[in-house]
Amino acid sequence: MAQALDSLDAESFVASVAAICGARRVFVAGWRNSQYLAGYLRWQLIQVRGDVHSLPQAGETIAESLADLNEDDMILIFGFRRRVPAVAKTLALARRKGAKVLYFTDRDAGMEGAADWTVRCPIRGADALDRYAGVMSCLHFFAMGVMREMGGEGRARLARIEQDHEALHEFA
């Protein structure tokens, strides 16, 4: 976990967090093991800002979701080991459309310059299965950065969510 956080570049972190907060819409995309990581970060982000969308949605194509993507938007793409071809193609499409791109990946991934910011987290260990604890810590760090940057606007959204939870009696 320490290696994942130590590998973050402070300037890139601040810039990418500001971009997440300032984007009109944020899309979060992941496939295979990366899908649950993307879902976790989306869930954290929707606590403090709206218009955060998971991709791909069941039964939909990426093209349908990104047809109107432009320079006012941002996409966070997760592409850890055993990436599907859609990762590189989605990175390229987002860049062509002018969206800001934050790419979460492992240390062995190529695609240099494919994103505005790239976060490389170690996932390989001595075991047969990859380890994502460092990635999760890194994502928590990003979520807390966004929460801090959203300030009063983010706290107000969180308060509205809590009011709605109470009105709907969603928790015991």
Steps between C-alpha positions, in 0.01 A plus 500: 500500500784735580651443155172601333475825695873575475480474121249787475635821356374790718457745211311247286284403796396860568435569130297183442291555815426857386401363157262247657337777702477742208378268226145530371463121509730226624498152350665209678584197286637159589492146368568164666671548841522871431122530492451468875780750561331748265169437675654565841645835394174603333311420818739717699480790253118509484496584869633849425431572132233414246524380142740210564417206271624140490599340171425268341139462613328165453384458142658825380804577292768750591423695181140556609615644831782714364341637182476849652830489692696825464760727659267587789491136612740265671541125485676284757609176337609192692720256312684259724682184395333286234346807339237459235548683165221742595734672749742632237217577258304695763813691603559597137136598440491720810820676395366561147186655648705729724382366836738500794622147573624343824630146452539257791718203411779272616872558469537267201252681274629678195303775327721788607335833431158342446349708783540842657591328826598139565504336843700179514435273795684177579270198498734204448621293792642155552152344495307388197237774539553875468473723806284812488537628857745769386266605221210532743710718731596717205135534395402594855771769489353635174146494645614695804680749276182555300297534819741764631508686166119501466481682834162639602334393175600140565395510865162644395449212255593248768249664738225478234580131451476439875164684514373282218626186675295600803192590296516165321585303819776326306701401807391335824 
